[in-house]
Every structure is written in structure tokens, then in C-alpha cells.
Amino acid sequence: MKKPVWGLTCLTASLVAMNCLGEHNLSKPPVHTRSAKKNAPAAELKLPSGFSGMIVAQDLGAARHITISKTGDIYVKLAKLKDGKGIYRLRDTNKDGVVDEQIGFGDYPGTGILIKNGYLYASSNSSIYRYKLNDNQEVINPDQPEKIVSGLREKDRDKSKSIAVDNQDNLYVNVASDNDACREAGTGKGIMPCSLVDTVGIWRFKANVPNQTTADGVHFTKGLKNVVGLDWNPKTNSLFVTQHGRGKFDDFYPQYYTPQQSAALPAETLYELHQGDDAGWPYIYYDPVQKKKILAPEYGGDGKKTGGEKTISPLATFPAHMGPNALLFYTGTAFPERYRNGAFIAFHGQNQAMNKGYLVGFVPFKNGKPSGPWEIFADNFSGIDLAKPTGPVQHRPCGLAQGPDGSLYVTDDLNGTLYKISYSGKATASVKK
């Protein structure tokens, strides 16, 4: 692996200062500052009564998934390198609620990152690494990660690798399809059988064994096109995922689907997974209007024929094309009782039929199952009216993490903003700037 160039960025609530350094130990970085710039204004979040939001960092780059240590250090994975680094450790040294120290390491872009059993795990688009943490939850050797898995499928699209680790040192990783509906190129004909079914889905490896390849893994669950949100639910002791649904229907099948129907299909989905499960892609999709698993037109469907009798059904569904990019089961006690053990989901895209998107949703859970319909928890990250946009989208929620105090953190991979959402019981819902 290429040796990373180290950098540290110091921020205050209204200043961003930057420096370069040559330190290899995250524990005691020298602090230098140069050139400062004023924080950019942020759009107001719409939150339930009693919740408030704060911007704790900005200009992070393409901030994807996020994990937070017991000591409050925030580790963010970047989809694109920033100053040659793909991971940033953020710290609030003066405890004013705003990040004032950033240290970068890792010379690879990617999406997945989490802390488990004294290690920081992080993914590139083809490999998974881990770093040993010290007693202060700091990376001990940031330029010498242990490679756990390599050689994972990487194509030009949907190449991110999201990760989760269970309580038996099993590591789960998403491998997505670059062929949206497993069609023959330039046609609406499905490849039969679709050989990608044996490659994509969720793979399981050992979290504590180095130098594994796909040959060492278990194809845990198939029939999933692209899963970006993964989380291990401690209440059910099982893996849950959110799937991005497929795209166009009306391009090759206008006799069955109007453009409006194509924009509203299929549902984005939440699944609980067990080894050997099959979610049905590419042969079926879930229709949120008919509330049925429908046979895909590439494989003989007409928009009405059902299919997938032996496939698992989603536990919850969401509007099409909203891109559920992160899943987090809330285990804290800072939020009201109804949020405890429920699922927060970061939606990275937009449903144009409903003019909804770029938001954080919530699914209430009881006894390990959804106990009610999904709802919007945090909205207006876009900063514009999606029905009548007057400018570009400002922020796209991508990653979620729970802080030691029970607050919810949300990353934005468009402009690199990090939000912290807290509950005080007071009737306020605007972002503090």
C-alpha cells in the first residue's frame, strides 16, 4: 500500500484552518494553522418537535459512512481522496460541540467504516482493512493497516462496499451489480440465467483473519442488486439491509409501463437477512402500489404477474429511487422512547413522482419487527423546493452514526457537511450555525 501523506485541519465554530505535518501517530499530532475561511451557510433542517440540529464540520469532501468511538472521536470514510487521504478522524478538543481537529490517513477511497472489538474497519471499493485501536480509541499504526479481504468485485458503477460485523467476528460486505436488471446489452432481454446472481449480494468473511479473498468467503444472501445500508441489529442478533431498487421499465416495455409508473417503481426495500436467503433480483421486484412481488418484464412479466414465491419479502418499503445509503438501529436513550431500537435510514436520492428525497427516515420497531409505517425524521438537506427547484441540491445524506451521548450524526457526501441531531425536549427544529 502507498504510504499516506498526513494532514491535520483545525476548525473552530466559524473558522477552518489548515496545515501539513509529518506525524505517524494519531495520538499526539502537532498542531499548526494557516489560512482560515469562514464557514459556509447551511440550510435549515426540518426536524420533529424537541429535536435540534448542529453543523459540527464542513468541507470534508465526499463523506460517506461514519463511525464514532466511545470517547467521541468521529471517523469518516471518503469516496474520493482529500489531500491524498480517504479516512479522517475528527475531534472536538475543547468540547464546544464543533470539530476543531481533523487528521487524515489511508490512501484509498471507499464507503464502509465501523468500530468493533477494538478495531477500526474500513473498506475501499475492492478490499477491507482494519486498524488496531489503543485504549483511547485512537488508531495505533495508521500507515500499516491489516488487509482482511481483497479482490472484491469492482466495476464502473455501484462499486461501493458497505460493511457490518456481528458478535461472532463475522464480517459482512455488499457486492453490487453493475447491470441494473441483468439485461443483454442494448436490449430489454434478460440474461437467463443471470450469472451475476452467483456473484452479487451479501458475502460473509471472518473479521479477524487476514488476507482472505472471495474464495474464502460465504455467499451469505443472493438476489440483492445493490445494498448500501447495512447494520447488525443487537436486539434480533441478525443482519438488516436496505436495497437500491432497479431502474427503467418503460424504455423497452412501454406496452406495460408508462413513464410515470417507471418513476414510481420499484420500491426501495428493507430486509432482515439469514444465510441462504434469496431476495429475488433480477427476476422479481416489489411493487409498492400492488404490494406484491412482481415478475420483471425481462423475464416474462407484464407488470401484473406475480413471482418469487420462494424469495424473502421486505419488512418495509420506501418510495422508488430514493437511494437508502445508510441504516442505523438506534440503541441510545437520549431520544424519546418511540425511537429506541428503531431504524434510521439516510436517503441519498429523490423520488421525482413524489418530489421527496435527500432526507433521513425512521422506521419504528417492536419485538424486532417494524411496528408502523416509515416516516420522515429529518428533511430539507437539499436546501431547495424539489417540486420547483431554483438551484442545485446542497446536501445529500449518506452516512449515519450514534454518538456516545445518544445524538444522531449524518454525513453529506455532496459538500462534506457533518450534522449532529440532538433531543432536548424544547420545541425547536432549526440547524444551529
C-alpha positions as a Python dict, from the first residue, in 0.01 Angstrom:
ca = {
    (1, 'M'): (0, 0, 0),
    (2, 'K'): (118, 352, -81),
    (3, 'K'): (235, 545, 225),
    (4, 'P'): (-17, 819, 306),
    (5, 'V'): (58, 1187, 324),
    (6, 'W'): (-55, 1312, 661),
    (7, 'G'): (-256, 1626, 721),
    (8, 'L'): (-433, 1797, 1009),
    (9, 'T'): (-707, 2052, 986),
    (10, 'C'): (-812, 2260, 1283),
    (11, 'L'): (-1159, 2411, 1290),
    (12, 'T'): (-1345, 2638, 1526),
    (13, 'A'): (-1719, 2705, 1511),
    (14, 'S'): (-1665, 2969, 1244),
    (15, 'L'): (-1309, 2909, 1119),
    (16, 'V'): (-1138, 2638, 921),
    (17, 'A'): (-760, 2634, 945),
    (18, 'M'): (-533, 2400, 751),
    (19, 'N'): (-180, 2268, 795),
    (20, 'C'): (50, 1988, 688),
    (21, 'L'): (253, 1763, 917),
    (22, 'G'): (466, 1453, 908),
    (23, 'E'): (344, 1271, 1216),
    (24, 'H'): (258, 900, 1203),
    (25, 'N'): (93, 869, 1544),
    (26, 'L'): (-267, 979, 1570),
    (27, 'S'): (-231, 1019, 1945),
    (28, 'K'): (-13, 1330, 1955),
    (29, 'P'): (-32, 1526, 1632),
    (30, 'P'): (146, 1864, 1629),
    (31, 'V'): (-97, 2148, 1577),
    (32, 'H'): (-17, 2416, 1323),
    (33, 'T'): (-254, 2653, 1146),
    (34, 'R'): (-254, 2864, 836),
    (35, 'S'): (-515, 3040, 617),
    (36, 'A'): (-866, 3045, 756),
    (37, 'K'): (-1203, 3079, 588),
    (38, 'K'): (-1550, 3145, 718),
    (39, 'N'): (-1794, 2857, 745),
    (40, 'A'): (-2042, 2835, 458),
    (41, 'P'): (-2409, 2892, 547),
    (42, 'A'): (-2627, 2580, 575),
    (43, 'A'): (-2995, 2521, 503),
    (44, 'E'): (-3229, 2470, 796),
    (45, 'L'): (-3326, 2116, 876),
    (46, 'K'): (-3686, 2023, 938),
    (47, 'L'): (-3700, 1803, 1250),
    (48, 'P'): (-3965, 1673, 1489),
    (49, 'S'): (-4054, 1894, 1783),
    (50, 'G'): (-3792, 1882, 2056),
    (51, 'F'): (-3503, 1798, 1822),
    (52, 'S'): (-3235, 2039, 1707),
    (53, 'G'): (-2951, 2013, 1458),
    (54, 'M'): (-2598, 2148, 1460),
    (55, 'I'): (-2332, 2157, 1191),
    (56, 'V'): (-2017, 2022, 1354),
    (57, 'A'): (-1787, 2012, 1049),
    (58, 'Q'): (-1781, 2128, 688),
    (59, 'D'): (-1579, 2082, 369),
    (60, 'L'): (-1495, 1722, 450),
    (61, 'G'): (-1518, 1608, 88),
    (62, 'A'): (-1722, 1310, -29),
    (63, 'A'): (-1811, 1193, 324),
    (64, 'R'): (-1976, 851, 305),
    (65, 'H'): (-2019, 624, 607),
    (66, 'I'): (-1919, 721, 959),
    (67, 'T'): (-1842, 560, 1295),
    (68, 'I'): (-1790, 713, 1639),
    (69, 'S'): (-1575, 581, 1924),
    (70, 'K'): (-1672, 556, 2291),
    (71, 'T'): (-1457, 864, 2352),
    (72, 'G'): (-1640, 1069, 2089),
    (73, 'D'): (-1382, 1057, 1810),
    (74, 'I'): (-1553, 1057, 1470),
    (75, 'Y'): (-1409, 853, 1183),
    (76, 'V'): (-1540, 940, 834),
    (77, 'K'): (-1478, 743, 513),
    (78, 'L'): (-1444, 940, 190),
    (79, 'A'): (-1548, 823, -156),
    (80, 'K'): (-1276, 1044, -304),
    (81, 'L'): (-937, 1120, -157),
    (82, 'K'): (-893, 1458, 9),
    (83, 'D'): (-530, 1572, 24),
    (84, 'G'): (-435, 1213, -52),
    (85, 'K'): (-635, 1063, 234),
    (86, 'G'): (-952, 854, 243),
    (87, 'I'): (-1028, 847, 618),
    (88, 'Y'): (-1050, 1141, 856),
    (89, 'R'): (-1055, 1132, 1232),
    (90, 'L'): (-1249, 1430, 1368),
    (91, 'R'): (-1223, 1553, 1727),
    (92, 'D'): (-1380, 1828, 1935),
    (93, 'T'): (-1083, 1910, 2159),
    (94, 'N'): (-1240, 2200, 2353),
    (95, 'K'): (-1581, 2032, 2396),
    (96, 'D'): (-1780, 2317, 2241),
    (97, 'G'): (-1976, 2086, 2014),
    (98, 'V'): (-1780, 2169, 1697),
    (99, 'V'): (-1496, 1967, 1545),
    (100, 'D'): (-1169, 2159, 1576),
    (101, 'E'): (-920, 1888, 1478),
    (102, 'Q'): (-902, 1670, 1169),
    (103, 'I'): (-640, 1408, 1092),
    (104, 'G'): (-636, 1212, 767),
    (105, 'F'): (-494, 869, 691),
    (106, 'G'): (-548, 581, 447),
    (107, 'D'): (-462, 620, 78),
    (108, 'Y'): (-778, 459, -63),
    (109, 'P'): (-1131, 591, -130),
    (110, 'G'): (-1439, 394, -28),
    (111, 'T'): (-1760, 386, 174),
    (112, 'G'): (-1763, 139, 464),
    (113, 'I'): (-1628, 213, 812),
    (114, 'L'): (-1706, 88, 1163),
    (115, 'I'): (-1554, 22, 1506),
    (116, 'K'): (-1584, -324, 1660),
    (117, 'N'): (-1392, -514, 1928),
    (118, 'G'): (-1102, -272, 1949),
    (119, 'Y'): (-1053, -230, 1573),
    (120, 'L'): (-1146, 25, 1311),
    (121, 'Y'): (-1264, -147, 993),
    (122, 'A'): (-1270, 40, 662),
    (123, 'S'): (-1332, -55, 300),
    (124, 'S'): (-1203, 51, -36),
    (125, 'N'): (-1408, -42, -342),
    (126, 'S'): (-1236, -381, -362),
    (127, 'S'): (-1078, -453, -21),
    (128, 'I'): (-1140, -434, 353),
    (129, 'Y'): (-880, -325, 609),
    (130, 'R'): (-863, -296, 984),
    (131, 'Y'): (-661, -82, 1224),
    (132, 'K'): (-587, -163, 1588),
    (133, 'L'): (-713, 99, 1835),
    (134, 'N'): (-546, 191, 2164),
    (135, 'D'): (-725, 239, 2495),
    (136, 'N'): (-821, 593, 2388),
    (137, 'Q'): (-985, 456, 2070),
    (138, 'E'): (-709, 603, 1852),
    (139, 'V'): (-551, 421, 1557),
    (140, 'I'): (-209, 288, 1660),
    (141, 'N'): (-45, 239, 1317),
    (142, 'P'): (-243, 437, 1061),
    (143, 'D'): (4, 370, 779),
    (144, 'Q'): (6, -8, 839),
    (145, 'P'): (-348, -145, 822),
    (146, 'E'): (-412, -517, 818),
    (147, 'K'): (-573, -631, 493),
    (148, 'I'): (-866, -859, 579),
    (149, 'V'): (-1024, -913, 235),
    (150, 'S'): (-907, -828, -117),
    (151, 'G'): (-1021, -889, -473),
    (152, 'L'): (-1386, -794, -427),
    (153, 'R'): (-1577, -720, -748),
    (154, 'E'): (-1531, -359, -861),
    (155, 'K'): (-1694, -214, -1174),
    (156, 'D'): (-1763, 135, -1303),
    (157, 'R'): (-2095, 176, -1121),
    (158, 'D'): (-2236, 73, -781),
    (159, 'K'): (-1891, -29, -665),
    (160, 'S'): (-1902, 84, -302),
    (161, 'K'): (-1850, -180, -32),
    (162, 'S'): (-2057, -136, 284),
    (163, 'I'): (-1969, -345, 588),
    (164, 'A'): (-2108, -480, 915),
    (165, 'V'): (-1962, -705, 1187),
    (166, 'D'): (-2163, -934, 1415),
    (167, 'N'): (-2084, -1056, 1766),
    (168, 'Q'): (-1907, -1373, 1646),
    (169, 'D'): (-1639, -1191, 1446),
    (170, 'N'): (-1816, -1237, 1114),
    (171, 'L'): (-1772, -960, 859),
    (172, 'Y'): (-2049, -886, 606),
    (173, 'V'): (-1989, -691, 286),
    (174, 'N'): (-2209, -582, -4),
    (175, 'V'): (-2111, -670, -361),
    (176, 'A'): (-2339, -489, -608),
    (177, 'S'): (-2437, -549, -969),
    (178, 'D'): (-2326, -308, -1241),
    (179, 'N'): (-2601, -445, -1470),
    (180, 'D'): (-2917, -288, -1332),
    (181, 'A'): (-3169, -550, -1449),
    (182, 'C'): (-2925, -815, -1579),
    (183, 'R'): (-3018, -730, -1939),
    (184, 'E'): (-2834, -817, -2255),
    (185, 'A'): (-2654, -501, -2366),
    (186, 'G'): (-2869, -266, -2572),
    (187, 'T'): (-3184, -473, -2531),
    (188, 'G'): (-3464, -532, -2285),
    (189, 'K'): (-3396, -904, -2280),
    (190, 'G'): (-3292, -1057, -1953),
    (191, 'I'): (-2990, -1284, -1932),
    (192, 'M'): (-3122, -1628, -1843),
    (193, 'P'): (-2996, -1750, -1613),
    (194, 'C'): (-2840, -1434, -1475),
    (195, 'S'): (-2487, -1539, -1380),
    (196, 'L'): (-2447, -1228, -1165),
    (197, 'V'): (-2679, -1386, -908),
    (198, 'D'): (-2388, -1605, -800),
    (199, 'T'): (-2161, -1304, -754),
    (200, 'V'): (-2357, -1013, -611),
    (201, 'G'): (-2540, -982, -280),
    (202, 'I'): (-2401, -1012, 73),
    (203, 'W'): (-2076, -1200, 138),
    (204, 'R'): (-1951, -1312, 478),
    (205, 'F'): (-1588, -1337, 587),
    (206, 'K'): (-1404, -1370, 917),
    (207, 'A'): (-1338, -1028, 1068),
    (208, 'N'): (-1015, -1141, 1238),
    (209, 'V'): (-845, -1340, 960),
    (210, 'P'): (-608, -1152, 724),
    (211, 'N'): (-558, -1195, 351),
    (212, 'Q'): (-892, -1350, 259),
    (213, 'T'): (-1034, -1349, -94),
    (214, 'T'): (-1377, -1432, -233),
    (215, 'A'): (-1274, -1798, -233),
    (216, 'D'): (-1258, -1780, 149),
    (217, 'G'): (-1598, -1616, 185),
    (218, 'V'): (-1955, -1742, 210),
    (219, 'H'): (-2220, -1609, -30),
    (220, 'F'): (-2450, -1523, 260),
    (221, 'T'): (-2753, -1384, 71),
    (222, 'K'): (-2827, -1353, -302),
    (223, 'G'): (-3092, -1173, -504),
    (224, 'L'): (-2989, -824, -390),
    (225, 'K'): (-2897, -573, -661),
    (226, 'N'): (-2722, -310, -453),
    (227, 'V'): (-2721, -281, -76),
    (228, 'V'): (-2553, 29, 66),
    (229, 'G'): (-2715, 37, 411),
    (230, 'L'): (-2610, -250, 643),
    (231, 'D'): (-2642, -279, 1019),
    (232, 'W'): (-2624, -563, 1270),
    (233, 'N'): (-2932, -540, 1492),
    (234, 'P'): (-2832, -621, 1852),
    (235, 'K'): (-3194, -687, 1952),
    (236, 'T'): (-3255, -957, 1692),
    (237, 'N'): (-2891, -1064, 1658),
    (238, 'S'): (-2931, -1053, 1281),
    (239, 'L'): (-2828, -854, 976),
    (240, 'F'): (-3059, -593, 824),
    (241, 'V'): (-3002, -416, 491),
    (242, 'T'): (-3158, -152, 268),
    (243, 'Q'): (-3157, -213, -106),
    (244, 'H'): (-3148, 25, -400),
    (245, 'G'): (-3411, -89, -648),
    (246, 'R'): (-3359, -128, -1023),
    (247, 'G'): (-3414, 146, -1279),
    (248, 'K'): (-3614, 194, -1600),
    (249, 'F'): (-3915, -12, -1707),
    (250, 'D'): (-4071, 194, -1985),
    (251, 'D'): (-3762, 214, -2209),
    (252, 'F'): (-3810, -135, -2357),
    (253, 'Y'): (-4156, -213, -2219),
    (254, 'P'): (-4384, 85, -2295),
    (255, 'Q'): (-4674, -157, -2354),
    (256, 'Y'): (-4668, -241, -1981),
    (257, 'Y'): (-4531, 71, -1812),
    (258, 'T'): (-4585, 443, -1856),
    (259, 'P'): (-4304, 687, -1774),
    (260, 'Q'): (-4496, 779, -1460),
    (261, 'Q'): (-4511, 416, -1350),
    (262, 'S'): (-4144, 373, -1426),
    (263, 'A'): (-4067, 670, -1200),
    (264, 'A'): (-4266, 514, -917),
    (265, 'L'): (-4126, 159, -942),
    (266, 'P'): (-3991, -47, -778),
    (267, 'A'): (-3996, 12, -403),
    (268, 'E'): (-3672, 58, -215),
    (269, 'T'): (-3667, -218, 46),
    (270, 'L'): (-3560, -315, 398),
    (271, 'Y'): (-3476, -681, 464),
    (272, 'E'): (-3371, -895, 756),
    (273, 'L'): (-3123, -1149, 621),
    (274, 'H'): (-3017, -1501, 714),
    (275, 'Q'): (-2775, -1734, 542),
    (276, 'G'): (-2918, -1881, 223),
    (277, 'D'): (-3189, -1618, 175),
    (278, 'D'): (-3279, -1506, -177),
    (279, 'A'): (-3437, -1162, -225),
    (280, 'G'): (-3525, -1230, -589),
    (281, 'W'): (-3323, -987, -802),
    (282, 'P'): (-3322, -967, -1103),
    (283, 'Y'): (-3622, -1190, -1164),
    (284, 'I'): (-3869, -1004, -945),
    (285, 'Y'): (-3923, -662, -791),
    (286, 'Y'): (-4154, -527, -523),
    (287, 'D'): (-4443, -310, -642),
    (288, 'P'): (-4541, -63, -363),
    (289, 'V'): (-4881, 8, -520),
    (290, 'Q'): (-4992, -352, -568),
    (291, 'K'): (-4797, -453, -256),
    (292, 'K'): (-4675, -766, -432),
    (293, 'K'): (-4361, -925, -568),
    (294, 'I'): (-4393, -884, -945),
    (295, 'L'): (-4217, -1079, -1219),
    (296, 'A'): (-3971, -850, -1402),
    (297, 'P'): (-4054, -779, -1769),
    (298, 'E'): (-3710, -901, -1876),
    (299, 'Y'): (-3816, -1244, -1754),
    (300, 'G'): (-4170, -1267, -1889),
    (301, 'G'): (-4355, -1023, -1663),
    (302, 'D'): (-4619, -775, -1776),
    (303, 'G'): (-4642, -552, -1468),
    (304, 'K'): (-4908, -774, -1313),
    (305, 'K'): (-4776, -1130, -1299),
    (306, 'T'): (-4650, -1220, -955),
    (307, 'G'): (-4338, -1422, -885),
    (308, 'G'): (-4075, -1506, -629),
    (309, 'E'): (-4277, -1746, -418),
    (310, 'K'): (-3957, -1885, -264),
    (311, 'T'): (-3791, -1546, -209),
    (312, 'I'): (-3797, -1341, 109),
    (313, 'S'): (-4030, -1043, 141),
    (314, 'P'): (-3927, -695, 252),
    (315, 'L'): (-4009, -589, 608),
    (316, 'A'): (-4057, -228, 499),
    (317, 'T'): (-4073, -43, 168),
    (318, 'F'): (-3994, 312, 63),
    (319, 'P'): (-4059, 529, -245),
    (320, 'A'): (-3866, 435, -557),
    (321, 'H'): (-3524, 577, -642),
    (322, 'M'): (-3466, 747, -306),
    (323, 'G'): (-3137, 560, -256),
    (324, 'P'): (-3123, 432, 104),
    (325, 'N'): (-2750, 470, 168),
    (326, 'A'): (-2722, 405, 542),
    (327, 'L'): (-2907, 205, 804),
    (328, 'L'): (-2870, 252, 1181),
    (329, 'F'): (-3055, 84, 1466),
    (330, 'Y'): (-3082, 334, 1748),
    (331, 'T'): (-2967, 186, 2082),
    (332, 'G'): (-2939, 505, 2286),
    (333, 'T'): (-3168, 653, 2550),
    (334, 'A'): (-3133, 1025, 2468),
    (335, 'F'): (-3419, 1018, 2217),
    (336, 'P'): (-3782, 960, 2320),
    (337, 'E'): (-3891, 602, 2385),
    (338, 'R'): (-4056, 552, 2044),
    (339, 'Y'): (-3718, 586, 1869),
    (340, 'R'): (-3539, 322, 2076),
    (341, 'N'): (-3440, 12, 1880),
    (342, 'G'): (-3593, 165, 1567),
    (343, 'A'): (-3418, 207, 1233),
    (344, 'F'): (-3290, 536, 1092),
    (345, 'I'): (-3223, 542, 717),
    (346, 'A'): (-3031, 804, 517),
    (347, 'F'): (-3188, 859, 173),
    (348, 'H'): (-2935, 978, -82),
    (349, 'G'): (-3165, 1030, -380),
    (350, 'Q'): (-3505, 1159, -489),
    (351, 'N'): (-3842, 1018, -585),
    (352, 'Q'): (-3950, 1257, -862),
    (353, 'A'): (-4308, 1134, -863),
    (354, 'M'): (-4349, 1249, -501),
    (355, 'N'): (-4085, 1525, -501),
    (356, 'K'): (-3934, 1370, -189),
    (357, 'G'): (-3576, 1285, -113),
    (358, 'Y'): (-3245, 1384, 45),
    (359, 'L'): (-3372, 1310, 393),
    (360, 'V'): (-3337, 1083, 695),
    (361, 'G'): (-3629, 848, 753),
    (362, 'F'): (-3728, 639, 1052),
    (363, 'V'): (-3899, 301, 1091),
    (364, 'P'): (-4034, 223, 1441),
    (365, 'F'): (-3961, -131, 1565),
    (366, 'K'): (-4113, -351, 1832),
    (367, 'N'): (-4006, -706, 1914),
    (368, 'G'): (-3757, -699, 1630),
    (369, 'K'): (-4008, -609, 1356),
    (370, 'P'): (-4139, -281, 1210),
    (371, 'S'): (-4432, -165, 1422),
    (372, 'G'): (-4557, 111, 1195),
    (373, 'P'): (-4502, 281, 858),
    (374, 'W'): (-4183, 467, 781),
    (375, 'E'): (-4179, 842, 845),
    (376, 'I'): (-3963, 1142, 763),
    (377, 'F'): (-3736, 1229, 1056),
    (378, 'A'): (-3500, 1494, 917),
    (379, 'D'): (-3576, 1679, 595),
    (380, 'N'): (-3462, 1969, 376),
    (381, 'F'): (-3098, 1864, 338),
    (382, 'S'): (-3142, 1957, -28),
    (383, 'G'): (-3197, 2321, 62),
    (384, 'I'): (-3439, 2366, -228),
    (385, 'D'): (-3801, 2301, -319),
    (386, 'L'): (-3780, 1968, -502),
    (387, 'A'): (-4111, 2034, -678),
    (388, 'K'): (-3988, 2365, -821),
    (389, 'P'): (-3610, 2370, -782),
    (390, 'T'): (-3442, 2707, -815),
    (391, 'G'): (-3088, 2578, -782),
    (392, 'P'): (-2874, 2269, -724),
    (393, 'V'): (-2916, 2030, -434),
    (394, 'Q'): (-2699, 2146, -145),
    (395, 'H'): (-2656, 1830, 65),
    (396, 'R'): (-2714, 1455, 24),
    (397, 'P'): (-2744, 1244, 341),
    (398, 'C'): (-2522, 938, 314),
    (399, 'G'): (-2390, 806, 647),
    (400, 'L'): (-2536, 767, 997),
    (401, 'A'): (-2381, 709, 1338),
    (402, 'Q'): (-2486, 728, 1701),
    (403, 'G'): (-2270, 935, 1934),
    (404, 'P'): (-2180, 840, 2293),
    (405, 'D'): (-2441, 1087, 2419),
    (406, 'G'): (-2714, 931, 2205),
    (407, 'S'): (-2712, 1201, 1937),
    (408, 'L'): (-2750, 1112, 1570),
    (409, 'Y'): (-2477, 1213, 1324),
    (410, 'V'): (-2544, 1249, 950),
    (411, 'T'): (-2285, 1288, 675),
    (412, 'D'): (-2333, 1466, 342),
    (413, 'D'): (-2123, 1334, 53),
    (414, 'L'): (-2203, 1624, -180),
    (415, 'N'): (-2050, 1916, 9),
    (416, 'G'): (-1891, 1735, 301),
    (417, 'T'): (-2107, 1867, 585),
    (418, 'L'): (-2145, 1675, 912),
    (419, 'Y'): (-2464, 1723, 1114),
    (420, 'K'): (-2540, 1633, 1474),
    (421, 'I'): (-2907, 1591, 1571),
    (422, 'S'): (-2992, 1603, 1942),
    (423, 'Y'): (-3303, 1592, 2156),
    (424, 'S'): (-3369, 1842, 2433),
    (425, 'G'): (-3749, 1835, 2452),
    (426, 'K'): (-3764, 2201, 2356),
    (427, 'A'): (-3976, 2297, 2056),
    (428, 'T'): (-3703, 2391, 1809),
    (429, 'A'): (-3610, 2239, 1477),
    (430, 'S'): (-3356, 2455, 1302),
    (431, 'V'): (-2990, 2394, 1234),
    (432, 'K'): (-2758, 2600, 1450),
    (433, 'K'): (-2491, 2777, 1251),
}
